[in-house]
Amino acid sequence: MPTLKPYKLNFKGGLHLGTRGINLAESAEFIPSDTLFSALLDVWNRLGKDVDDFVAPYIATSPTPPFLLTSAFPFAGGVRFYPMPADLNRIFSSKILDDKDWRKSLRKIRYFSEGLLRKALAGNALDLDLFPSKRTSKVENGVALQKGQVWLLEDEVKLLPKHLQREKKFLKALYYLDLWKNGEVPRVTIDRIAQSSTLYHAGRVSFAEECGLWFGVEWLDENGTYPADFSHCLNALQDEGLGGERSSGYGAFDYDEGEDFSLLSAKSGKAGYTLSRYHPTKAELPDALSEKSAAYKLVNVGGWLHTHERADQRRRKLWMVEAGSIIQVSGEVQGSLTDTKPEYKSEAEAFPHPVWRYGFALPIKFAEVK
């Protein structure tokens, strides 16, 4: 039974996390586990610590990582949200999935609450907990936020921030209230030679009051210095920020450490719902993504790397299984830490150090297909 230590990130000036290469005008509203781990490594290095010592347990022949990370998902007040599972057959009956009125609404849902997750983990269908497919219908058990992108139980409305609870007498109105907003901020760059200006736009996600992102840490080795080191990194990281456009104030945050909570572990050979991005090892394939058990979304992770020894440049792309996917569990520790540093033909151009990408799954037990 994995026990998670939750951390809530409250962003002061918004967040910019690129989603499509060089397109600055878009920003994601969640932070993948691999991005979180890379940020921790970067700040660890700048604190003068040895990165090789930090990653050694993750790259051993038989990895024994001291901790596993989830991705960072939205929260609102006292309600944590999780990504919708890739296989909706595990949480809805065929009656709902075949209903034309519901198909469009189901495609919109990106996150569901912990209350709904625990019902699903127990093997219960969530048909009766859905919010009304028509805006004029009366709310029974389920409530929507963010124009249908976020779903929670009616009983969880009392845990939302006070400014969202003002509509609790009219639960249908919650559909139109936002936990976050995506926008574009105009920026100007100045050519150093010609002194000419160029206008561009940078995407920004801004969160409502008492809303932000949360992630969990499963401590597999609480002995030694790792918990203290983790807090040390997080304290330094909160001022420096996460994501891009940090020189403009994006990404800075305050964080709160919550009470530990537990979810059911996924047993070996059974289906697991992963809360982090996952990069299988060769030995884990193809069983981890077998057609019988798995339902997954692949994401091609690329982007820029930042180093203090060279100019910023492109790291190698890596295909990963996105959080919310259903995989087949094969052991207590599953996944890999992969070096994505650029490769050049000339030894003189060789990149000076590894560029690690975190790809360990954090799977929890999920109901079998009905």
N, C-alpha and C positions, 0 to 999 in steps of 0.2 A: 504494500500500500504506500505509494509515494507521498511523502509529506513535503509540502511546498511552503517556502517562506515568501510571502508576497511583498512586492515593492510597488508603491504608487508614485508615478512621476507626474508632477504638476508643472506644466510648461508655462513660463512667464510671458514669452513673446512669440509664441507659435513655434511651429516645427516645419522644417523642409527636409523631406526625404525623397530623393529622386526615384522615379519609377521607370523611366524609359530613356536610359542613356543620357544624352546631352539636353533633353527637353526639360529646361528649368521651370517651365510654367506648370508642371504637374508635381504633386506631392502626395505620398501615401499617408494614411491616418494610423498606421501601425508600424512597429519597428521589428524587423525579423530577428530571430535569435542569433544568426550569424553576424549581423550588424552590431548587436549588443556586445558580443564576445570580442569582435575586432576593436570596438571602442575601449573595452576594458584592457585589452592588450596594449593598445596605443598609449593609454594613460599610464599603464604599468611601466612601459619603457621610458616614458618621459619623467617618471618619478625616480629614475635611476636604478630600477630593478632589472633582474635577469629574465628576459622573456623565455629563454630556453628552459629555465627551471619551471616556469609557469606552465608551459605546454607539454613538458616531458611526460606526465601521466596520460595525456590524451593521444600521444603519438607512439606509445609503447606497442610492442608486438601484440600484447594482450592489454588493451587500454583499461586503466582504472581511474577514470576522471574523478577528481574530488567533488565536482558538482556538475549538474546539468541545468541548462537554461530553457525557459519557454520563450517564445516571442512575446513582444509587448502588445497587448490588446486594449481596447477602450474600457474605461470604467466610468460610472456616474454615481457619485456619492458612495453608498455602501454596496453597489451592485457591480460585480465583475462580469465581463462579457468574454465569450469564446468564439472562435471562428465556426461557422456552420460546417458540419461534416460533409465530406465530399460525396458520400453515399446517402442520399435522402431516404432510401428504402429502409434504412435502419431506424428512422425516427417517425416516418409517416406510413400510413396504410396506402395501398394501391388506390383506394377510393379517393383520397386527397390528391395523390400524384396524377391521377387520370382526369381530375376535374379541371376543365378549361378555365373556370373562373379563378382557380388557385394558381395555375402555372406561372402567370406573370408575377404574382405576389411572392411566390416562393423563390423565384430567381432573384428578387431584389434583396432578400434577407442575407446579410453578411455576417451578423453576429447574433448569438443568443445567450441568454443569461445563465448564471451558474445554477439557479433553481431548475431551469429547463434541462441543463446538461445532466444534473443528478438524476432527474426523472428518466432521461434517455439512457444513462449508464445502468439504471436498474432494469432496463428492458421494456419500459413503457412507451407506447406510441404517443406522440404529442399532438394528435389530431384535435383533441378537445381543448388544447391550450393555445391554439392559433388565435391571432387577432382577426377580427372580421375582414373578409376579402372586399367588402363594400364599405365605404366610409360612413354610410348612413346607418349601418347596422349597429345594434347594441353590443358593447363589449361584455363578454362573458368571463373568460379566464385569462386570455392573452392580450397583451398591449404592445403596440408598435411605437417606436420613436424614429427620428431621423428619416421620415417619409418612407417607412417600411424597411429600412436597412438594419434596424436594431429591434430585437424581440425579447420581451420579458414577461413574467407572470404578473397578474394583477396584484397578488400579495406582495410583490417586490416593489411596487410603486412607492410604498411608504419609506423605502430605503434610498430613494432618489434625493438629490439636492432639493432644498426647500423651494427654490425658484421653479423647479419642474413639478413639484407636488401641488402647486397652486391650481393645476388643472385636474386634480384627481377626482373632482366631482363630475368632470366631463372627460372621461378617459379617451374618448375618440379624438379630442383635441391634442393629446400627446403625440399623435402621429406627425404633427407639423413642427414639433419642437426638436431642436438640434443639440446633440452632444458636442459636435465639432462642425466647423465650416471650412470648406476649401475655397481659397481665394488666390488672387494674383496681386503681387505688389510691384509697382513700377520701380525699376532701378536704372541707373545711368552709369556707363563706363566711359572713361576719358582716355583717348589715345595719347600716349606719352610723347609722341613725336609731333603729330599734327595738331594735338590739343583739341581734336574734334570729339564730340560726344555721340554716344550710341545708346538708344533707349532699349531696354529689354524688360521682361517680366519674370519674376520668380514666384513659384507656387508656395503657398503657406497654408498650413492647417492650424487653425486657432480653436481652442477648446473652451467650452462654456465653463462657468464658475463651478468649482468642485468636480470637474470632469478632467480626464486625462488618459494616460496609459498605465497599465500595470503589467508586471511580469513576475514569474515565480522562479525560485531557485530550489532545486532538490539537492540537499547536501548528502553526498555519498560518503564523504570523509570529513567529519566535523572536528577530528583531532588535528593538531598542528595549527598552522597560521592562516589557513585559507579563508575562514569566515572573516577574520580581522582584516586580511589583505583585501578581500572583496569590498568591505565597507570603506577601506582607505581609498580604493579606486573610485568608488561611487561618489565619495565626498569630493574628490578632485574633479570628477567628470561633470558634476552638476553645475559647476561654474563655467566650464569650458563648453559644455553643450553636446548634443547629439545631432547627427545629420549634417546637412550642408548649410551654406549661407550663415555660418556662425559669427562671422565678422559683423553681420547686421543685427545680431542679437537673437537669432533663431536658435532653438535647441536647448537653451539654458533651462534648468528645472530645479525645483525642490522635490525632495522625495520623503515618503513616509514608509516606515517598515511596519508591516501588519503582523497579525497573529498567524501562526502556522495553521495550515489546514490540510486535510488528506483526501485523496481520491483513490479509487480502486486500481490496483496494478493490473496491467495486461499480462497474462501468462504466456509463456513460450508456446508457439504453435497456434495462438489465438489472435484475433483481430485486436489491434491497438489504434487508438485515435491520438495522433501525435500533436503535441502542443508546441512543437518547434519544427524548424526546417530540418530535413534529414538527407544526408548523402550516404547511401549504402556502400559498404565495402564490396569487393568482388565476391567474397565468400558469402555475403548475405543475399546476393542476387542469384537466381531470380525469385527465390522464395519470398523475400520481403514484399515484392510487388506482384505476387501470384494472382492470377485472374480470379481464383476462388475466394480469396479473402480481401484483396485490396481494392481500394477506390481512391485515386489520388490525382493531384494536380501537380504538374511539373513546372518549375520556374527556372529560367535561364539567368543566373546571377552573374553579372559583370560589373562594369563601372570603373571608377578611378581609384587608385591607391595613393595614399599620402605617406611619404617617408622623409626623414630628416637628412638622408644621405644622397638623394637624387631628386630630380624634378618629378612632379606628379605625373603618373602615366597610367595606361590601361592595364588592369590585371587580367589574367586569363579567365574566361567564362567557365562556369560550372553549373551543370544541371542538378537541381535539387528538388526534393519532394516538399511541397508547401505544407505549412501548418494547417491542421484541419483534415488532412488526408488519413485514410484508413490503411494501415500496413499490417503485415503479418509479423508478429513479434518472434524473435529467434533467440533472445537472451536478455540478461539483465542490462547489459550495455550494448547499444546498437548504433552504428554510424561511424564517422571518421572526421579527423581534422586534416584538411587538404591544403597543400601548398599551391597557391594560385599566382605565384610571382611570374612576371613576363619571362619568356624564353627567347634568347637571341642566338644566332648562329656563331657570332664572334665571342670568344672568351673574354675579350677586352670589354665587351658591353654587358657582361653577365651582371644580373641584378645582385646586390650585395647581401640580401638576407631573405628568408622565407616570408611569404605573405599568407598567413594562415586563415582558412575559412572554416568556421565551425559548422559541423553537420551531424551532430548527435541527436537522435530522436529522444523525445520524452513522451512515450506512449502510455495511455491509460486504458483501462478495460472499457470495451464498448459492446453493445448488444449485437448479437448475431443477426444476419438477415432473416426476416420473418418468412 
